Amino acid sequence: MKTIRFALVAGAILAFPLAANAGHDPAPSAEPAELPSGQCRSGETTVFAGEVQDDFGLGITVCMSNETLTVRYSGEGDPQVVSCRIGECAGIIDFDHYVRYRLTIITLVWRDKNGEMTLTESFDAQNIGEEPVHIITSTWSPPEARLADLQPGEYPVIAQTPPLSLMALSYRNRP
């Protein structure tokens, strides 16, 4: 069993740790966040869209263009956007996946001034003859909870995109 970690880069895929950059404060996006939940801008591809089953009605959309990776999310509060240039995402938006025969686990983490959000998707087809078990969860850890080493709550996510659509992030620009 081997864990493979990838950073999103233009032209190549490089290994990186999933740990956050200490003191790294991502630059705010210059675009307006007021896109309807589940939609990407013109010129972007929807990599993932889903609704977190929490008390806030959080919608999450992951969009990718040739130059940028963007996560848009909104619930009870104002819509939020975290975006980075491909190749410069480490510490802002991180992607990790574990793959073995008939099992895939994907983790997407993004950070902003409000804390750290994590999407974890597992697709387990190890029981031959049974339907695969597909689970997506979301966690949010505000800065105060991370400093106090508190475990964040975990909520199920209902996806509008096909299972494992986030894998497109690992195959970006691969020959």
C-alpha positions, 0 to 999 in steps of 0.5 A: 500500500502506497500513498501518493500525494500530488500538488497541482502544477502546470506541466508536471505533478510534484510531491508535497506534504499535506501539512499547512504552511504555518503563517501562510495567509492565502491572498483573497480572490479578485473575483466575485463569489456570487455564483449560484451553488454548483456553478463554475465560471465560463472557461472553467470545468466543474470538477466537483459539486456537492451539498454538505448535510449540515445545519448550514446548507453548505454548497461546495463547487470545485472548478478548474481552468487551464490556469487556476483551481478554485473552490467556491462554497456558501451556506448561511454566510456570505459566499466564499472563494479560494483560488490559486494558480496551478503550480502555486496551490500548496498550502492553499488548496491541497489534493491527496489520494490513496489508491489500491486495488478496488479502493480509492480515498481522496482528500481535498483541503483548502484554507482561508481566514476562516479555517480549514475545510476538508472533503474526503471521498472514499470509493470501496469496491472490495466486496466483489458482487456487492455495490461499491460503497461511496462516501463523501464527508466534509469537515471544517476546522476554525483556527481556534479549534486547530490551535486547541487541537480539537477534532472537527465535526464530520458531515456527509456530502451529497455529490451532484458530480460522478464518483471520483470526479476529483481524481481529475486533479491528479491527472491534470497535464499528465501525458 
